[in-house]
Amino acid sequence: MKINLCGVRGSIPTTAPENQIYGGQTSCTLVSEDDDLLVLDAGSGIQAFNNKDISRHKRVDVLLTHLHLDHIQGLGFFRPLFIPDMDVHIWGPSSTQSLHSRISRYLSPPLFPVLIRDLPCKLTLHEVGNSSFEIGHFNIQSSYVIHPGPTLGYRVKGNESVFTYIPDHEPALGKSGIIKNTKWTSGFDIALDADLIYHDGQYTDKEYSGRRGWGHSGIGDVMQFAAIAGVKHLLIGHHDPVRTDSQLTEIEAALKKSNAFTFDYEFAIEGKQFDLL
């Protein structure tokens, strides 16, 4: 299984010179194995997909964690939507309104010039919650996680490996932080023993204390969550848009200096690829 990080920035794209190492595009990750291809979230990072040769693919699946703008702002520029007869499937969280209705609010004027009904592709929308389903040979588990509005995390199982994707998540929201009883820990079921996990870590612990309830994690809580779930390799992402490369490097260095965790971990970098055996 190949994992390509196309966008690891949170909230809004950044293009400043001091944001070039870790990247400035918002949430999007490509997962591929054999001939099956998944696009996790449709932030501005989805532009990287448009540069790929997909001529041998007749179907592509987009799995949306939620519909905040930084996770769907690239959807209207997703090239397969404009390829006649391309089989495009969009998966997203169930809510009180249909997924079609919610996406149509973005893919329509005044926010976007092209109506969803006018797209030439073969478009199918799927609403999921705490669900299990298959796409090609991938077995996928979706689970609601703590974040404002209906939000999912995804567990993708391939031939030999598991990748978990939870880009927006606040598992420590509560009176006493992360609940140690894993039965009640948000996201635990899809993170358990994952070979690789991409997880929200937008704030330092000091910053998080003043941002509780905003839907994102302090880095210390991310480390605890990964340890509880027994993950093998943690990618910390959804970087704050005001965070410079030097600041991210400094925070990561301080974290590694503590050397308190046995699993592999690193800050996510746009454009980096991971091959899971």
Backbone as CSV, one residue per row, in Angstrom:
resi,resn,N_x,N_y,N_z,CA_x,CA_y,CA_z,C_x,C_y,C_z
1,MET,0.839,-1.189,0.000,0.000,0.000,0.000,0.880,1.246,0.000
2,LYS,0.569,2.178,-0.891,1.323,3.426,-0.968,0.465,4.567,-0.424
3,ILE,1.066,5.372,0.429,0.403,6.517,1.028,1.125,7.781,0.571
4,ASN,0.413,8.678,-0.113,0.999,9.933,-0.581,0.325,11.099,0.131
5,LEU,1.108,11.900,0.854,0.577,13.054,1.563,0.554,14.248,0.616
6,CYS,-0.641,14.660,0.221,-0.775,15.762,-0.741,-1.117,17.088,-0.079
7,GLY,-1.621,17.042,1.139,-1.950,18.263,1.866,-1.995,17.973,3.350
8,VAL,-1.173,18.685,4.139,-1.077,18.401,5.577,-1.262,19.660,6.423
9,ARG,-1.728,20.742,5.791,-1.939,21.991,6.509,-3.398,22.063,6.970
10,GLY,-3.651,22.714,8.085,-5.000,22.845,8.594,-5.608,24.197,8.273
11,SER,-6.927,24.228,8.217,-7.752,25.433,8.218,-7.755,26.239,6.920
12,ILE,-6.582,26.607,6.406,-6.524,27.433,5.201,-5.171,27.225,4.529
13,PRO,-5.106,27.212,3.189,-3.812,27.041,2.512,-2.868,28.194,2.835
14,THR,-1.597,27.885,2.862,-0.585,28.906,3.085,0.463,28.816,1.979
15,THR,0.942,29.961,1.525,1.914,29.977,0.427,3.154,30.790,0.761
16,ALA,3.316,31.161,2.016,4.458,31.981,2.405,5.765,31.207,2.239
17,PRO,6.865,31.903,1.965,8.161,31.236,1.816,8.556,30.413,3.038
18,GLU,8.113,30.838,4.227,8.486,30.120,5.449,7.624,28.895,5.705
19,ASN,6.774,28.512,4.718,5.928,27.319,4.854,6.200,26.300,3.751
20,GLN,7.381,26.338,3.163,7.645,25.508,1.993,8.089,24.078,2.316
21,ILE,8.719,23.866,3.455,9.237,22.528,3.768,8.106,21.564,4.098
22,TYR,7.244,21.967,5.008,6.146,21.087,5.421,4.931,21.216,4.504
23,GLY,4.894,22.261,3.700,3.832,22.431,2.720,2.681,23.274,3.227
24,GLY,1.929,23.832,2.262,0.847,24.726,2.621,-0.529,24.295,2.162
25,GLN,-0.636,23.121,1.510,-1.936,22.677,1.011,-2.748,22.001,2.128
26,THR,-4.082,22.165,2.047,-4.935,21.562,3.067,-5.252,20.099,2.736
27,SER,-5.949,19.465,3.642,-6.042,18.007,3.769,-6.365,17.227,2.495
28,CYS,-5.468,16.350,2.132,-5.690,15.375,1.066,-4.579,14.331,1.115
29,THR,-4.962,13.060,1.087,-4.002,11.954,1.074,-4.460,10.915,0.063
30,LEU,-3.523,10.414,-0.741,-3.827,9.378,-1.726,-3.381,8.028,-1.193
31,VAL,-4.228,7.044,-1.358,-3.920,5.669,-0.960,-4.105,4.781,-2.181
32,SER,-3.084,4.016,-2.522,-3.176,3.153,-3.698,-2.544,1.799,-3.417
33,GLU,-3.120,0.795,-4.041,-2.563,-0.561,-3.969,-3.132,-1.337,-5.141
34,ASP,-2.257,-2.012,-5.866,-2.660,-2.681,-7.102,-3.310,-1.631,-8.011
35,ASP,-4.525,-1.858,-8.467,-5.197,-0.900,-9.343,-6.258,-0.080,-8.623
36,ASP,-6.328,-0.205,-7.305,-7.340,0.512,-6.535,-6.767,1.823,-6.007
37,LEU,-7.601,2.868,-6.053,-7.140,4.207,-5.711,-8.178,4.918,-4.858
38,LEU,-7.719,5.451,-3.711,-8.581,6.215,-2.821,-8.010,7.615,-2.646
39,VAL,-8.900,8.600,-2.571,-8.527,9.973,-2.254,-9.191,10.313,-0.925
40,LEU,-8.386,10.526,0.111,-8.922,10.844,1.423,-8.941,12.358,1.602
41,ASP,-10.131,12.921,1.637,-10.392,14.354,1.727,-10.039,15.073,0.426
42,ALA,-10.678,16.235,0.261,-10.560,16.977,-0.998,-10.189,18.428,-0.736
43,GLY,-9.192,18.623,0.138,-8.676,19.967,0.366,-7.880,20.449,-0.829
44,SER,-7.194,21.558,-0.684,-6.449,22.126,-1.813,-5.329,21.207,-2.274
45,GLY,-4.907,20.269,-1.419,-3.873,19.309,-1.801,-4.287,18.357,-2.897
46,ILE,-5.572,18.329,-3.233,-6.054,17.426,-4.281,-5.468,17.802,-5.641
47,GLN,-4.881,18.988,-5.733,-4.229,19.388,-6.985,-3.139,18.398,-7.392
48,ALA,-2.488,17.783,-6.415,-1.435,16.809,-6.722,-1.997,15.618,-7.486
49,PHE,-3.225,15.240,-7.189,-3.860,14.129,-7.904,-4.059,14.486,-9.373
50,ASN,-4.412,15.733,-9.639,-4.711,16.143,-11.015,-3.502,16.044,-11.929
51,ASN,-2.308,15.970,-11.359,-1.091,15.840,-12.165,-0.735,14.391,-12.454
52,LYS,-1.518,13.452,-11.912,-1.222,12.040,-12.102,-1.900,11.508,-13.364
53,ASP,-1.274,10.513,-13.961,-1.861,9.835,-15.121,-2.865,8.803,-14.600
54,ILE,-4.135,9.055,-14.819,-5.164,8.126,-14.342,-5.875,7.434,-15.495
55,SER,-5.228,7.412,-16.658,-5.859,6.858,-17.853,-6.245,5.389,-17.679
56,ARG,-5.513,4.658,-16.827,-5.835,3.239,-16.642,-6.914,3.022,-15.585
57,HIS,-7.332,4.106,-14.951,-8.370,3.998,-13.925,-9.722,4.396,-14.503
58,LYS,-10.713,3.570,-14.279,-12.069,3.876,-14.704,-12.932,4.331,-13.527
59,ARG,-12.375,4.163,-12.329,-13.113,4.539,-11.123,-12.158,5.174,-10.120
60,VAL,-12.658,6.179,-9.412,-11.902,6.775,-8.318,-12.887,7.077,-7.187
61,ASP,-12.424,6.855,-5.941,-13.263,7.054,-4.763,-12.679,8.147,-3.885
62,VAL,-13.519,9.093,-3.488,-13.131,10.183,-2.597,-13.836,9.972,-1.261
63,LEU,-13.058,9.833,-0.197,-13.603,9.626,1.136,-13.441,10.910,1.938
64,LEU,-14.539,11.587,2.213,-14.515,12.842,2.959,-14.707,12.559,4.442
65,THR,-13.823,13.120,5.265,-13.998,12.967,6.701,-15.139,13.849,7.202
66,HIS,-15.261,15.055,6.655,-16.334,15.986,6.992,-16.335,17.088,5.948
67,LEU,-17.246,18.038,6.111,-17.434,19.007,5.041,-17.006,20.424,5.415
68,HIS,-16.080,20.564,6.351,-15.492,21.877,6.579,-14.703,22.261,5.331
69,LEU,-14.629,23.564,5.066,-14.135,24.046,3.784,-12.727,23.568,3.464
70,ASP,-11.848,23.481,4.475,-10.471,23.079,4.174,-10.366,21.618,3.754
71,HIS,-11.467,20.865,3.852,-11.454,19.463,3.441,-12.220,19.221,2.144
72,ILE,-12.873,20.259,1.606,-13.609,20.092,0.349,-13.298,21.187,-0.666
73,GLN,-12.429,22.146,-0.325,-12.244,23.287,-1.208,-11.606,22.928,-2.540
74,GLY,-10.980,21.757,-2.635,-10.412,21.329,-3.903,-11.351,20.475,-4.736
75,LEU,-12.522,20.150,-4.185,-13.423,19.211,-4.860,-13.873,19.726,-6.223
76,GLY,-14.176,21.006,-6.321,-14.629,21.554,-7.594,-13.560,21.562,-8.672
77,PHE,-12.308,21.351,-8.277,-11.200,21.335,-9.236,-10.650,19.924,-9.430
78,PHE,-11.411,18.928,-8.991,-10.999,17.527,-9.086,-11.255,17.041,-10.512
79,ARG,-10.187,16.789,-11.247,-10.295,16.532,-12.691,-11.233,15.391,-13.069
80,PRO,-11.254,14.261,-12.334,-12.165,13.174,-12.734,-13.639,13.566,-12.786
81,LEU,-14.039,14.590,-12.029,-15.433,15.026,-12.076,-15.823,15.537,-13.455
82,PHE,-14.841,15.941,-14.258,-15.110,16.548,-15.558,-14.732,15.628,-16.717
83,ILE,-14.474,14.358,-16.396,-14.170,13.372,-17.436,-15.434,12.562,-17.714
84,PRO,-15.990,12.651,-18.925,-17.205,11.900,-19.245,-17.025,10.402,-19.003
85,ASP,-18.004,9.807,-18.395,-18.056,8.369,-18.120,-17.089,7.911,-17.036
86,MET,-16.305,8.816,-16.442,-15.482,8.412,-15.301,-16.406,8.072,-14.127
87,ASP,-16.149,6.957,-13.487,-16.969,6.495,-12.369,-16.405,7.083,-11.079
88,VAL,-17.047,8.135,-10.554,-16.575,8.827,-9.359,-17.541,8.556,-8.200
89,HIS,-16.981,8.078,-7.092,-17.776,7.811,-5.899,-17.278,8.718,-4.778
90,ILE,-18.194,9.453,-4.167,-17.859,10.311,-3.042,-18.558,9.771,-1.797
91,TRP,-17.760,9.516,-0.770,-18.252,8.990,0.496,-18.124,10.073,1.558
92,GLY,-19.142,10.190,2.427,-19.080,11.207,3.467,-20.021,10.880,4.614
93,PRO,-19.900,11.616,5.714,-20.678,11.302,6.910,-22.165,11.593,6.752
94,SER,-22.978,10.704,7.292,-24.419,10.938,7.338,-24.718,12.107,8.266
95,SER,-25.792,12.827,7.951,-26.215,13.944,8.780,-27.718,14.120,8.623
96,THR,-28.268,15.183,9.197,-29.696,15.432,9.068,-30.067,15.836,7.653
97,GLN,-29.131,16.412,6.916,-29.321,16.709,5.508,-28.543,15.707,4.675
98,SER,-29.004,15.452,3.464,-28.329,14.485,2.604,-26.945,14.988,2.207
99,LEU,-26.069,14.060,1.890,-24.731,14.417,1.421,-24.832,15.220,0.122
100,HIS,-25.746,14.844,-0.744,-25.945,15.559,-1.998,-26.309,17.011,-1.734
101,SER,-27.226,17.244,-0.800,-27.649,18.607,-0.482,-26.495,19.428,0.063
102,ARG,-25.677,18.836,0.910,-24.580,19.578,1.535,-23.474,19.895,0.538
103,ILE,-23.126,18.934,-0.318,-22.096,19.187,-1.324,-22.595,20.177,-2.373
104,SER,-23.891,20.121,-2.670,-24.468,21.037,-3.662,-24.380,22.490,-3.217
105,ARG,-24.340,22.720,-1.928,-24.218,24.098,-1.432,-22.872,24.683,-1.818
106,TYR,-21.865,23.826,-1.958,-20.543,24.298,-2.399,-20.458,24.303,-3.927
107,LEU,-20.893,23.216,-4.563,-20.812,23.120,-6.020,-22.042,23.787,-6.643
108,SER,-22.142,25.087,-6.432,-23.219,25.885,-7.017,-22.881,27.362,-6.795
109,PRO,-23.410,28.254,-7.633,-23.195,29.677,-7.409,-23.813,30.107,-6.080
110,PRO,-23.258,31.109,-5.399,-22.149,31.956,-5.843,-20.769,31.402,-5.489
111,LEU,-20.703,30.236,-4.828,-19.405,29.711,-4.395,-18.648,29.029,-5.525
112,PHE,-19.369,28.445,-6.488,-18.705,27.722,-7.578,-19.581,27.819,-8.819
113,PRO,-18.987,27.988,-10.003,-19.791,28.251,-11.209,-20.463,27.024,-11.810
114,VAL,-20.015,25.821,-11.456,-20.551,24.606,-12.065,-21.455,23.887,-11.070
115,LEU,-22.673,23.590,-11.497,-23.612,22.860,-10.650,-23.282,21.376,-10.634
116,ILE,-23.527,20.732,-9.515,-23.224,19.314,-9.391,-23.993,18.499,-10.425
117,ARG,-25.200,18.952,-10.764,-26.021,18.206,-11.728,-25.455,18.271,-13.139
118,ASP,-24.555,19.227,-13.401,-23.998,19.396,-14.742,-22.651,18.696,-14.929
119,LEU,-22.165,18.023,-13.915,-20.896,17.307,-14.039,-21.049,16.142,-15.015
120,PRO,-20.105,15.953,-15.937,-20.256,14.914,-16.954,-19.884,13.507,-16.490
121,CYS,-19.262,13.370,-15.328,-18.849,12.050,-14.847,-20.066,11.256,-14.359
122,LYS,-19.843,9.991,-14.091,-20.864,9.169,-13.437,-20.644,9.292,-11.936
123,LEU,-21.448,10.107,-11.273,-21.228,10.442,-9.872,-22.192,9.685,-8.967
124,THR,-21.630,9.032,-7.956,-22.427,8.324,-6.960,-22.007,8.800,-5.585
125,LEU,-22.973,9.161,-4.747,-22.702,9.620,-3.388,-23.123,8.548,-2.391
126,HIS,-22.265,8.353,-1.373,-22.533,7.346,-0.349,-22.469,8.001,1.026
127,GLU,-23.473,7.784,1.845,-23.465,8.285,3.214,-23.124,7.141,4.158
128,VAL,-22.124,7.370,5.004,-21.682,6.332,5.932,-21.570,6.919,7.338
129,GLY,-21.560,6.051,8.318,-21.395,6.466,9.709,-20.399,5.537,10.379
130,ASN,-20.816,4.851,11.425,-19.997,3.790,12.008,-20.212,2.553,11.144
131,SER,-19.442,2.467,10.084,-19.735,1.524,8.999,-18.504,0.731,8.587
132,SER,-18.751,-0.374,7.899,-17.709,-1.143,7.233,-18.147,-1.365,5.794
133,PHE,-17.223,-1.183,4.853,-17.566,-1.360,3.448,-16.298,-1.677,2.672
134,GLU,-16.469,-2.085,1.434,-15.338,-2.450,0.582,-15.314,-1.577,-0.662
135,ILE,-14.102,-1.183,-1.041,-13.856,-0.494,-2.304,-12.722,-1.252,-2.976
136,GLY,-13.029,-1.925,-4.084,-12.028,-2.803,-4.682,-11.639,-3.870,-3.673
137,HIS,-10.331,-4.026,-3.460,-9.903,-5.014,-2.469,-9.679,-4.387,-1.097
138,PHE,-9.861,-3.067,-0.988,-9.721,-2.402,0.307,-10.926,-2.698,1.195
139,ASN,-10.659,-3.029,2.437,-11.700,-3.110,3.455,-11.600,-1.840,4.290
140,ILE,-12.694,-1.107,4.392,-12.670,0.208,5.036,-13.655,0.255,6.192
141,GLN,-13.189,0.780,7.298,-14.033,1.005,8.468,-14.080,2.500,8.732
142,SER,-15.279,3.041,8.844,-15.439,4.454,9.180,-16.048,4.554,10.572
143,SER,-15.679,5.624,11.275,-16.159,5.794,12.641,-16.281,7.279,12.951
144,TYR,-17.396,7.663,13.584,-17.537,9.050,14.015,-16.511,9.364,15.094
145,VAL,-15.905,10.546,14.991,-14.919,10.990,15.972,-15.296,12.391,16.462
146,ILE,-14.652,12.805,17.549,-14.973,14.098,18.167,-14.383,15.248,17.349
147,HIS,-15.278,16.027,16.776,-14.936,17.229,16.017,-16.255,17.924,15.713
148,PRO,-16.322,19.255,15.685,-17.585,19.942,15.427,-18.235,19.515,14.109
149,GLY,-19.499,19.118,14.183,-20.208,18.627,13.014,-19.919,17.159,12.781
150,PRO,-20.750,16.460,11.987,-20.512,15.032,11.723,-19.151,14.826,11.067
151,THR,-18.288,14.070,11.730,-16.910,13.884,11.259,-16.514,12.426,11.409
152,LEU,-15.864,11.897,10.389,-15.431,10.507,10.382,-13.911,10.395,10.395
153,GLY,-13.443,9.282,10.926,-12.084,8.824,10.705,-12.190,7.551,9.886
154,TYR,-11.137,7.202,9.141,-11.173,6.011,8.288,-10.007,5.077,8.601
155,ARG,-10.313,3.800,8.592,-9.310,2.735,8.717,-9.320,1.965,7.405
156,VAL,-8.206,1.982,6.696,-8.103,1.345,5.382,-7.194,0.132,5.482
157,LYS,-7.758,-1.044,5.228,-6.985,-2.295,5.280,-6.756,-2.793,3.869
158,GLY,-5.482,-2.952,3.519,-5.120,-3.475,2.217,-4.751,-4.942,2.299
159,ASN,-3.872,-5.380,1.402,-3.480,-6.791,1.379,-2.768,-7.215,2.652
160,GLU,-1.833,-6.370,3.121,-1.011,-6.760,4.259,-0.904,-5.690,5.340
161,SER,-1.482,-4.523,5.138,-1.230,-3.410,6.059,-2.490,-2.583,6.312
162,VAL,-2.395,-1.746,7.357,-3.521,-0.906,7.764,-3.062,0.550,7.881
163,PHE,-3.817,1.446,7.256,-3.577,2.878,7.361,-4.805,3.533,7.968
164,THR,-4.598,4.357,8.998,-5.696,5.068,9.646,-5.539,6.557,9.410
165,TYR,-6.658,7.194,9.095,-6.661,8.615,8.728,-7.676,9.354,9.585
166,ILE,-7.166,10.192,10.518,-8.037,10.996,11.386,-7.471,12.417,11.433
167,PRO,-7.699,13.209,10.388,-7.036,14.509,10.291,-7.590,15.590,11.203
168,ASP,-8.849,15.463,11.624,-9.463,16.432,12.532,-10.074,15.666,13.698
169,HIS,-9.512,15.859,14.907,-9.926,14.985,16.016,-9.494,15.593,17.334
170,GLU,-10.382,15.517,18.326,-10.081,16.026,19.658,-10.444,14.968,20.704
171,PRO,-9.671,13.889,20.783,-10.011,12.791,21.705,-9.890,13.154,23.170
172,ALA,-9.228,14.266,23.496,-9.018,14.637,24.899,-10.102,15.574,25.428
173,LEU,-11.124,15.858,24.606,-12.175,16.764,25.053,-12.971,16.120,26.186
174,GLY,-12.939,16.722,27.345,-13.612,16.191,28.525,-12.955,16.727,29.781
175,LYS,-13.489,16.366,30.921,-12.989,16.909,32.172,-11.575,16.447,32.501
176,SER,-11.238,15.230,32.111,-9.953,14.663,32.528,-9.081,14.222,31.366
177,GLY,-9.264,14.824,30.195,-8.431,14.471,29.050,-8.853,13.152,28.426
178,ILE,-7.899,12.448,27.825,-8.201,11.180,27.154,-8.642,10.138,28.169
179,ILE,-9.772,9.523,27.895,-10.297,8.466,28.767,-9.465,7.209,28.567
180,LYS,-8.943,6.673,29.650,-8.064,5.512,29.538,-8.816,4.226,29.211
181,ASN,-10.118,4.199,29.500,-10.953,3.056,29.110,-11.185,3.145,27.603
182,THR,-10.518,2.276,26.855,-10.527,2.401,25.390,-11.912,2.212,24.786
183,LYS,-12.823,1.626,25.533,-14.193,1.468,25.039,-14.819,2.824,24.759
184,TRP,-14.371,3.853,25.498,-14.966,5.172,25.376,-14.009,6.200,24.760
185,THR,-12.890,5.743,24.228,-11.919,6.651,23.615,-12.261,6.879,22.147
186,SER,-12.570,8.105,21.803,-12.926,8.443,20.423,-11.808,8.048,19.463
187,GLY,-12.173,7.304,18.409,-11.232,6.927,17.366,-10.404,5.686,17.649
188,PHE,-10.504,5.135,18.866,-9.643,4.004,19.228,-9.863,2.806,18.314
189,ASP,-11.121,2.528,17.992,-11.431,1.325,17.220,-10.782,1.322,15.846
190,ILE,-10.648,2.492,15.217,-10.060,2.512,13.876,-8.543,2.715,13.911
191,ALA,-8.019,3.096,15.068,-6.569,3.316,15.188,-5.828,2.092,15.703
192,LEU,-6.525,1.154,16.303,-5.901,0.026,16.989,-4.905,-0.725,16.099
193,ASP,-3.642,-0.758,16.555,-2.570,-1.535,15.912,-2.322,-1.132,14.455
194,ALA,-2.660,0.075,14.089,-2.441,0.521,12.704,-0.943,0.555,12.384
195,ASP,-0.600,0.188,11.162,0.794,0.266,10.719,1.234,1.715,10.557
196,LEU,0.303,2.552,10.096,0.586,3.975,9.915,-0.702,4.741,10.204
197,ILE,-0.580,5.821,10.971,-1.740,6.662,11.251,-1.386,8.122,11.015
198,TYR,-2.275,8.814,10.330,-2.171,10.267,10.165,-3.187,10.880,11.118
199,HIS,-2.722,11.746,12.030,-3.598,12.276,13.064,-3.377,13.765,13.276
200,ASP,-4.466,14.444,13.546,-4.475,15.864,13.883,-3.567,16.153,15.080
201,GLY,-2.686,17.155,14.909,-1.863,17.633,16.017,-1.598,19.116,15.829
202,GLN,-2.654,19.889,15.693,-2.517,21.290,15.291,-1.861,22.156,16.365
203,TYR,-2.036,21.811,17.648,-1.598,22.711,18.712,-0.494,22.116,19.587
204,THR,0.319,22.995,20.141,1.172,22.581,21.246,0.266,22.391,22.457
205,ASP,0.781,21.744,23.488,-0.036,21.523,24.685,-0.444,22.844,25.330
206,LYS,0.442,23.814,25.316,0.130,25.119,25.898,-0.975,25.809,25.107
207,GLU,-0.903,25.734,23.792,-1.931,26.346,22.955,-3.281,25.660,23.144
208,TYR,-3.243,24.334,23.264,-4.495,23.582,23.377,-5.292,23.977,24.614
209,SER,-4.625,24.323,25.684,-5.324,24.679,26.913,-6.277,25.853,26.714
210,GLY,-6.003,26.713,25.746,-6.876,27.842,25.463,-7.775,27.627,24.256
211,ARG,-7.765,26.408,23.698,-8.534,26.124,22.489,-9.372,24.850,22.633
212,ARG,-9.659,24.473,23.835,-10.469,23.274,24.065,-11.845,23.439,23.427
213,GLY,-12.280,22.387,22.767,-13.573,22.418,22.099,-13.530,22.913,20.669
214,TRP,-12.364,23.293,20.195,-12.235,23.763,18.811,-12.162,22.595,17.823
215,GLY,-11.970,21.393,18.342,-12.000,20.210,17.484,-10.657,19.651,17.098
216,HIS,-9.560,20.224,17.628,-8.227,19.770,17.251,-7.424,19.364,18.482
217,SER,-6.305,18.693,18.264,-5.550,18.084,19.349,-4.273,18.827,19.701
218,GLY,-3.933,18.733,20.976,-2.602,19.096,21.423,-1.667,17.933,21.139
219,ILE,-0.408,18.222,20.864,0.523,17.175,20.442,0.717,16.121,21.526
220,GLY,0.744,16.525,22.793,0.888,15.556,23.869,-0.252,14.553,23.894
221,ASP,-1.469,15.020,23.620,-2.628,14.126,23.582,-2.545,13.166,22.398
222,VAL,-2.027,13.654,21.265,-1.852,12.781,20.102,-0.905,11.631,20.443
223,MET,0.171,11.947,21.128,1.133,10.913,21.498,0.496,9.886,22.442
224,GLN,-0.286,10.366,23.402,-0.979,9.450,24.311,-1.954,8.565,23.552
225,PHE,-2.692,9.164,22.632,-3.670,8.421,21.846,-2.988,7.310,21.051
226,ALA,-1.883,7.646,20.393,-1.157,6.660,19.591,-0.612,5.537,20.465
227,ALA,-0.132,5.889,21.654,0.403,4.881,22.569,-0.694,3.933,23.036
228,ILE,-1.845,4.489,23.399,-2.968,3.667,23.850,-3.423,2.711,22.749
229,ALA,-3.440,3.206,21.509,-3.927,2.409,20.382,-2.886,1.420,19.860
230,GLY,-1.640,1.548,20.296,-0.601,0.618,19.865,-0.215,0.761,18.414
231,VAL,-0.247,2.001,17.892,0.109,2.204,16.485,1.614,2.028,16.305
232,LYS,2.021,1.685,15.105,3.439,1.437,14.823,4.167,2.711,14.354
233,HIS,3.453,3.578,13.652,4.089,4.774,13.078,3.042,5.885,13.041
234,LEU,3.369,7.017,13.656,2.452,8.153,13.758,2.934,9.324,12.917
235,LEU,2.028,9.867,12.104,2.282,11.105,11.374,1.411,12.191,12.002
236,ILE,2.032,13.248,12.496,1.305,14.352,13.122,1.106,15.442,12.082
237,GLY,-0.154,15.767,11.791,-0.435,16.717,10.728,-1.489,17.741,11.099
238,HIS,-2.158,18.255,10.063,-3.105,19.360,10.187,-2.409,20.547,10.858
239,HIS,-1.226,20.868,10.349,-0.405,21.922,10.942,-1.136,23.266,10.916
240,ASP,-0.999,24.003,11.995,-1.620,25.315,12.092,-1.129,26.194,10.942
241,PRO,-2.019,26.940,10.280,-1.597,27.726,9.115,-0.593,28.827,9.432
242,VAL,-0.508,29.263,10.684,0.459,30.314,11.020,1.801,29.740,11.441
243,ARG,1.912,28.409,11.494,3.148,27.774,11.954,4.176,27.744,10.825
244,THR,5.353,28.298,11.071,6.412,28.302,10.067,7.183,26.994,10.090
245,ASP,7.981,26.774,9.043,8.819,25.579,8.984,9.750,25.494,10.191
246,SER,10.378,26.596,10.538,11.326,26.584,11.651,10.620,26.275,12.968
247,GLN,9.409,26.765,13.139,8.657,26.476,14.361,8.282,25.006,14.437
248,LEU,7.831,24.442,13.318,7.483,23.017,13.298,8.702,22.150,13.585
249,THR,9.819,22.497,12.983,11.051,21.744,13.215,11.471,21.819,14.675
250,GLU,11.332,22.987,15.266,11.695,23.176,16.672,10.779,22.368,17.600
251,ILE,9.486,22.374,17.314,8.540,21.621,18.141,8.796,20.126,18.020
252,GLU,9.056,19.653,16.796,9.325,18.228,16.599,10.617,17.809,17.304
253,ALA,11.640,18.655,17.240,12.919,18.344,17.889,12.750,18.240,19.403
254,ALA,11.966,19.144,19.972,11.720,19.108,21.415,10.955,17.849,21.806
255,LEU,10.029,17.446,20.954,9.257,16.229,21.216,10.152,15.001,21.194
256,LYS,11.020,14.912,20.199,11.906,13.756,20.089,12.968,13.742,21.187
257,LYS,13.318,14.925,21.692,14.306,14.997,22.766,13.800,14.331,24.033
258,SER,12.480,14.367,24.234,11.909,13.712,25.408,12.056,12.190,25.327
259,ASN,11.999,11.649,24.085,12.256,10.229,23.842,11.448,9.328,24.773
260,ALA,10.199,9.686,24.972,9.374,8.944,25.924,8.502,7.884,25.264
261,PHE,8.560,7.768,23.941,7.672,6.835,23.248,8.492,5.875,22.395
262,THR,8.011,4.642,22.297,8.759,3.599,21.598,8.351,3.462,20.134
263,PHE,7.184,3.964,19.753,6.765,3.851,18.359,7.413,4.969,17.529
264,ASP,7.440,4.776,16.219,7.978,5.795,15.317,6.978,6.945,15.185
265,TYR,7.488,8.155,15.125,6.605,9.304,14.929,7.379,10.434,14.265
266,GLU,6.649,11.262,13.541,7.239,12.392,12.837,6.149,13.361,12.429
267,PHE,6.542,14.590,12.123,5.605,15.569,11.604,5.405,15.303,10.115
268,ALA,4.155,15.366,9.681,3.816,15.103,8.284,4.369,16.192,7.377
269,ILE,4.861,15.777,6.216,5.420,16.688,5.221,4.701,16.469,3.896
270,GLU,4.184,17.531,3.326,3.499,17.457,2.036,4.438,16.890,0.972
271,GLY,3.914,15.938,0.198,4.686,15.323,-0.872,5.403,14.044,-0.477
272,LYS,5.429,13.727,0.815,6.139,12.535,1.251,5.296,11.289,0.994
273,GLN,5.969,10.209,0.622,5.291,8.937,0.333,5.764,7.859,1.297
274,PHE,4.838,6.997,1.694,5.152,5.871,2.574,4.680,4.598,1.899
275,ASP,5.552,3.591,1.876,5.217,2.291,1.312,5.048,1.305,2.454
276,LEU,3.819,0.839,2.634,3.527,-0.113,3.697,3.570,-1.517,3.118
277,LEU,4.329,-2.386,3.737,4.481,-3.755,3.249,3.373,-4.639,3.801
